[in-house]
Amino acid sequence: MVGVGDVKLASVLGLRWGSMATWIAVLVALAAIGAPVQVGPALGILAVGVLGNLGLAAWARRHEAVPDPAVAGAIALDIVLLTALLEVSGGPMNPFSLFFLVHVAVATVALSRWWAWALALLSVAGWRLLFWLQPDGGHDHAAMVWHLEGMWWAFVLTAAFVVVFIGGLRRDLEAREAERRRIDDLEDRNRRLTSLATLAGGAAHELSTPLGTIAVAAEALHDEARRLGQPAFADDAALVLREVERCRRVLHHMAADAGTTMGEAERVVPVPTLVDELLADVDRSRVRLDLDEAARSASVRAPLRSLSSALRGLVRNGLLAGGPEASVAVTVRGAGPVVLEVRDEGAGMSPEVLARAGEPFFTTRDAGKGMGLGLFLARAVVERAGGSLALRSAPGVGTTAWVTLPKVEGS
């Protein structure tokens, strides 16, 4: 996960390296247009900035989190160095004093309001210091010429810095926010899965006694109806027995599937082993398997039983969607991350149904033919293994499911 400190520090480091590279070009340009540049002191100031940047980068590699004071200190050092550079290259007449705004903008985006205000005041003080150090400002005709020429270049470079670095920082923060939302969604799904396992286990326990009582009474009624020669009553009693047994199976599978997903430990699983497990208890004559060479030598880290059961559910869904004679294409690629694709020949799903696919207890099958938990549990176990599950479907073109799993390094 990308941390707040990582985003801030990466942006500040990029800004500082970019500032130093730009200042070298600026000093050359100022000297070319006749500005009073003290080359020796300017290079010394830049050397201090390079050493400070290297030290900050080395410090950050040894620490997981970068606190706001460290980031603010790096920006403050930049402001001080900028003030010194301006002093040895024209003082208050140097048009590149606009660069103070770049540091203020970075502080505003990366830090809290109080740090941003503090660094803004430091920039104001630094610029004002230039007037105190050079009260006359060198106000002669030559100075005004290079000042006016430099103002345009200063605006161009400042605008470029704002777009590149502030835009990059914004994108980093957006990526971090997207990662936070993904983790929140995963935690919410895990909470729902835990609730489901608890509900299913409790329901199985609480209903076992009344279902057992109903089964005993129905069996007695069935035997008595047969003894009295009442076949219709006997058939009704047999139907009650079958439905009680189906209720037991539903509760057992719901509790077992949810409990396995939550409790099974992860281990390194070769992809061929995973494929063999997911195709167990599946009619292989209806499965067109394509396993490439990279996948044959790859491994993933996952709970084998839960993951294979989840993927098997995707294959079975495809077989049911296509009808009794249809087949399902299972393609496994391992060149990058391991990608398993399941493509069926069914009728497909409308956008409205596709949007709800994966919600717990949502199903389009007839009553009694599905609990609507297959996709929900599959997504939960795949994401627990660090992967993702995506669906694509449209009416008349079937449905394709993609499962992407990170590959174990070295496999």
C-alpha positions in Angstrom: 0.0 0.0 0.0 1.2 3.5 -0.7 1.6 5.5 2.5 0.9 9.2 2.9 4.5 9.9 3.8 5.7 8.0 0.8 3.6 10.1 -1.5 4.8 13.4 0.1 8.4 12.4 0.1 8.5 11.2 -3.5 7.0 14.4 -4.6 9.4 16.6 -2.6 12.4 14.6 -3.8 11.2 14.9 -7.4 10.7 18.6 -6.9 14.1 19.2 -5.4 16.0 17.2 -8.2 13.9 19.0 -10.8 14.6 22.4 -9.1 18.4 21.8 -9.1 18.5 20.7 -12.7 16.4 23.7 -13.7 18.6 26.1 -11.7 21.7 25.0 -13.5 20.0 25.9 -16.8 18.7 29.1 -15.3 22.2 30.2 -14.1 23.6 29.6 -17.5 20.7 31.5 -19.1 21.1 34.4 -16.7 24.8 34.6 -17.4 24.1 34.6 -21.1 21.8 37.6 -20.9 24.2 39.6 -18.7 22.8 39.1 -15.2 25.2 39.4 -12.3 25.8 35.7 -11.4 28.3 34.6 -8.8 29.1 31.2 -10.3 31.2 29.8 -7.5 28.8 30.5 -4.6 25.9 29.4 -6.8 27.5 26.0 -7.5 28.3 25.6 -3.8 24.7 26.2 -2.9 23.5 23.7 -5.4 26.0 21.2 -4.0 24.5 21.6 -0.5 21.1 20.9 -2.1 22.3 17.7 -3.7 23.8 16.5 -0.5 20.7 17.3 1.4 18.5 15.5 -1.2 20.8 12.4 -1.0 20.7 12.4 2.8 16.9 12.7 2.8 16.5 9.9 0.4 18.8 7.6 2.4 17.0 8.5 5.6 13.6 7.7 4.1 14.8 4.2 3.0 15.5 3.4 6.6 12.1 4.5 7.9 8.6 3.2 6.9 6.8 6.4 7.6 7.9 10.0 6.9 6.4 12.5 9.4 5.2 15.9 8.4 8.1 17.7 10.1 10.6 15.9 7.9 8.7 16.8 4.8 8.3 20.4 6.0 12.0 20.6 6.8 12.9 19.5 3.3 10.7 22.1 1.7 12.1 24.7 4.2 15.6 23.9 3.2 14.6 24.4 -0.5 13.3 27.8 0.4 16.5 28.8 2.2 18.6 27.5 -0.7 16.4 29.3 -3.2 16.9 32.6 -1.2 20.7 32.1 -1.3 20.7 31.3 -5.0 18.7 34.5 -5.7 21.1 36.5 -3.6 24.1 35.5 -5.7 22.3 35.9 -9.0 20.7 39.3 -9.0 19.0 39.6 -5.6 15.6 41.2 -5.7 15.9 41.9 -9.4 16.1 38.2 -10.2 12.7 37.3 -11.8 13.0 33.6 -10.8 11.9 34.6 -7.3 8.6 33.3 -8.7 9.9 29.8 -7.8 8.9 30.6 -4.2 5.3 29.9 -5.3 6.2 26.3 -6.4 7.4 25.4 -2.9 4.3 27.0 -1.3 2.0 25.1 -3.7 3.7 21.8 -2.8 3.5 22.5 0.9 -0.2 23.4 0.5 -1.0 20.1 -1.2 1.3 17.8 0.8 1.1 19.1 4.3 -1.4 20.4 6.9 -2.7 24.0 6.8 -0.4 25.1 9.6 2.7 23.8 8.0 1.7 25.3 4.7 1.2 28.7 6.3 4.6 28.5 8.1 6.4 27.7 4.9 4.5 30.5 3.0 5.7 32.9 5.7 9.2 31.6 5.3 9.0 32.2 1.6 7.7 35.8 2.2 10.6 36.4 4.6 13.2 35.0 2.2 12.0 37.2 -0.6 11.9 40.3 1.7 15.4 39.5 2.9 16.7 40.0 -0.7 15.6 43.6 -0.5 17.3 44.1 2.8 20.6 42.6 1.5 20.5 44.7 -1.7 18.4 47.8 -1.0 19.1 49.5 -4.4 18.4 46.3 -6.4 20.8 47.3 -9.1 18.2 49.5 -10.8 20.1 50.5 -14.0 19.0 50.1 -17.6 21.0 46.8 -18.1 19.5 45.3 -15.0 16.0 46.2 -16.1 16.5 44.6 -19.5 17.6 41.2 -18.2 14.9 41.4 -15.5 12.1 41.9 -18.0 13.5 39.2 -20.3 13.9 36.8 -17.3 10.3 37.4 -16.1 8.9 35.6 -19.1 11.2 32.7 -18.7 10.5 32.6 -15.0 6.8 32.4 -15.7 7.3 29.6 -18.2 9.4 27.5 -15.9 7.1 28.1 -12.8 4.0 27.2 -14.8 5.8 24.0 -16.0 6.8 23.1 -12.4 3.3 23.6 -11.1 1.8 21.4 -13.8 4.4 18.6 -13.6 5.0 18.3 -9.9 1.7 19.4 -8.4 -0.1 17.3 -11.0 2.1 14.3 -10.1 1.4 14.8 -6.4 -2.3 15.0 -7.1 -2.2 11.7 -9.1 -0.2 10.1 -6.3 -2.8 11.1 -3.7 -5.7 9.9 -5.9 -3.9 6.6 -6.3 -3.5 6.4 -2.5 -7.2 7.2 -2.1 -8.2 4.5 -4.6 -6.0 2.0 -2.7 -7.7 3.1 0.6 -11.2 2.5 -0.9 -10.1 -0.9 -2.2 -8.9 -1.9 1.2 -12.1 -0.6 2.8 -14.2 -2.6 0.3 -12.1 -5.7 1.1 -12.5 -5.2 4.8 -16.3 -4.7 4.4 -16.5 -7.9 2.3 -14.5 -9.8 5.0 -16.9 -8.5 7.7 -19.9 -9.6 5.6 -18.2 -13.0 5.1 -17.6 -13.3 8.8 -21.2 -12.4 9.5 -22.3 -15.0 6.9 -20.2 -17.7 8.5 -21.6 -16.9 11.9 -25.2 -16.7 10.6 -24.9 -20.0 8.7 -23.2 -21.8 11.6 -25.8 -20.5 14.1 -28.7 -21.4 11.7 -27.4 -24.9 11.2 -27.1 -25.4 14.9 -30.5 -23.9 15.9 -32.4 -25.6 13.1 -30.9 -29.0 13.5 -33.3 -29.9 16.4 -36.6 -28.8 14.8 -35.6 -30.3 11.4 -34.8 -33.5 13.2 -38.2 -33.5 14.9 -40.0 -32.8 11.6 -38.0 -35.6 9.9 -39.0 -38.1 12.7 -42.7 -37.0 12.5 -42.7 -37.2 8.7 -41.2 -40.7 8.7 -43.8 -41.9 11.3 -46.6 -40.4 9.1 -45.1 -42.0 6.1 -45.1 -45.5 7.7 -48.6 -45.0 9.1 -50.0 -43.9 5.8 -48.6 -46.9 4.1 -50.0 -49.2 6.8 -53.4 -47.7 6.4 -53.2 -47.9 2.6 -53.1 -44.1 1.9 -50.5 -43.7 -0.9 -51.3 -40.0 -1.4 -50.5 -39.3 2.3 -47.4 -41.5 2.1 -46.1 -39.5 -0.9 -46.7 -36.2 1.0 -44.8 -37.5 4.0 -42.0 -38.6 1.7 -41.9 -35.1 0.1 -41.6 -33.5 3.6 -38.6 -35.9 4.3 -36.9 -34.9 1.1 -37.3 -31.2 1.7 -36.0 -31.5 5.2 -32.9 -33.3 3.9 -32.5 -30.5 1.3 -32.7 -27.9 4.1 -30.0 -29.7 6.0 -27.7 -29.9 2.9 -28.2 -26.1 2.2 -27.3 -25.2 5.8 -24.3 -27.6 5.8 -22.9 -26.3 2.5 -23.5 -22.6 3.4 -21.7 -23.0 6.8 -18.9 -25.2 5.4 -18.2 -22.9 2.4 -18.1 -19.7 4.4 -16.2 -21.3 7.3 -13.6 -22.8 4.9 -13.1 -19.5 3.2 -12.4 -17.7 6.5 -10.3 -20.4 8.3 -8.1 -22.2 5.8 -4.3 -21.3 5.8 -2.5 -20.1 2.7 0.3 -22.1 1.2 2.4 -22.2 -2.1 0.3 -24.0 -4.7 1.7 -25.0 -8.2 -0.8 -23.8 -10.8 -1.2 -27.3 -12.4 -2.2 -28.6 -8.9 -4.7 -25.8 -8.6 -6.2 -26.6 -12.0 -6.5 -30.3 -11.2 -8.3 -29.5 -8.0 -10.7 -27.0 -9.5 -11.6 -29.5 -12.2 -12.3 -32.3 -9.7 -16.0 -33.4 -9.7 -16.4 -31.6 -13.0 -17.2 -33.3 -16.3 -13.9 -32.7 -18.1 -15.3 -33.7 -21.4 -17.2 -30.4 -21.4 -14.2 -28.3 -20.4 -11.7 -27.0 -23.0 -8.5 -26.5 -21.0 -5.6 -24.4 -22.3 -2.7 -24.2 -19.9 0.3 -22.4 -21.3 4.0 -23.3 -20.5 4.5 -20.3 -18.2 1.5 -21.3 -16.1 2.8 -25.0 -15.9 5.8 -23.8 -14.0 4.2 -21.0 -11.9 2.9 -21.1 -8.4 0.5 -19.0 -6.3 0.1 -18.5 -2.6 -3.5 -19.2 -1.6 -5.7 -21.5 0.5 -5.9 -24.4 -1.9 -9.3 -25.9 -0.9 -11.1 -22.6 -0.8 -9.6 -21.3 -4.0 -10.1 -24.4 -6.0 -13.7 -24.6 -4.7 -14.3 -21.0 -5.7 -12.9 -21.5 -9.2 -14.8 -24.8 -9.6 -17.9 -22.8 -8.8 -17.2 -20.5 -11.8 -16.8 -23.5 -14.1 -20.0 -25.0 -12.9 -21.8 -21.7 -13.3 -20.6 -21.7 -16.9 -21.7 -25.2 -17.5 -25.2 -24.5 -16.1 -25.5 -21.3 -18.1 -24.7 -23.1 -21.4 -27.1 -26.0 -21.0 -26.5 -29.7 -20.9 -24.6 -29.9 -24.2 -22.5 -26.8 -23.9 -18.9 -26.6 -22.9 -16.7 -24.1 -21.0 -13.3 -22.8 -22.1 -10.8 -22.5 -19.2 -7.6 -20.6 -20.2 -4.6 -20.2 -17.8 -1.7 -17.9 -18.6 1.4 -17.4 -16.4 3.7 -15.0 -18.3 3.0 -12.2 -15.8 0.6 -12.7 -13.0 -1.4 -15.9 -13.2 -4.6 -15.2 -15.1 -7.4 -17.8 -15.3 -10.2 -17.1 -17.7 -13.5 -19.0 -17.7 -15.7 -18.4 -20.8 -19.1 -20.0 -21.2 -21.6 -20.3 -24.0 -24.7 -19.2 -22.0 -27.2 -16.5 -22.7 -25.2 -13.8 -20.9 -26.4 -11.2 -18.4 -28.0 -7.8 -18.8 -26.0 -4.8 -17.4 -28.5 -4.6 -14.5 -27.9 -8.3 -13.5 -24.1 -8.0 -14.1 -24.0 -5.0 -11.8 -25.5 -7.1 -9.0 -23.5 -10.3 -9.7 -21.5 -11.2 -6.7 -23.9 -9.8 -4.1 -24.6 -12.3 -1.4 -27.9 -14.2 -1.9 -28.5 -12.7 -5.3 -29.2 -15.3 -8.0 -31.0 -15.6 -11.3 -31.6 -19.3 -11.0 -35.0 -20.9 -10.1 -35.9 -21.2 -6.4 -34.0 -24.1 -4.8 -31.3 -24.3 -7.5 -28.8 -21.8 -6.0 -28.2 -19.7 -2.9 -26.5 -16.8 -4.7 -23.2 -17.2 -2.7 -20.9 -18.7 -5.3 -19.6 -15.4 -6.8 -19.5 -13.7 -3.5 -17.4 -16.4 -1.9 -15.2 -16.7 -5.0 -14.4 -12.9 -5.0 -13.7 -13.1 -1.2 -11.2 -15.9 -1.4 -9.5 -14.5 -4.6 -9.0 -11.1 -3.0 -7.8 -12.8 0.2 -5.1 -14.3 -1.9 -4.1 -10.9 -3.2 -5.9 -11.3 -6.6 -9.0 -9.9 -8.3 -12.0 -11.3 -10.1 -13.7 -9.5 -13.0 -16.7 -10.3 -15.1 -17.7 -9.4 -18.6 -21.1 -10.4 -20.0 -23.8 -9.2 -22.4 -27.1 -10.8 -23.5 -26.4 -13.4 -26.3 -22.6 -13.5 -26.0 -22.1 -15.5 -22.8 -20.1 -14.6 -19.7 -16.3 -14.4 -19.2 -14.8 -14.4 -15.7 -11.1 -13.4 -15.2 -9.3 -14.4 -12.0 -5.8 -12.7 -11.6 -3.5 -14.0 -8.9 0.0 -12.8 -8.0 2.7 -15.3 -8.9 5.1 -16.5 -6.3 8.5 -15.0 -7.0 10.9 -17.4 -8.7 8.2 -19.6 -10.1 
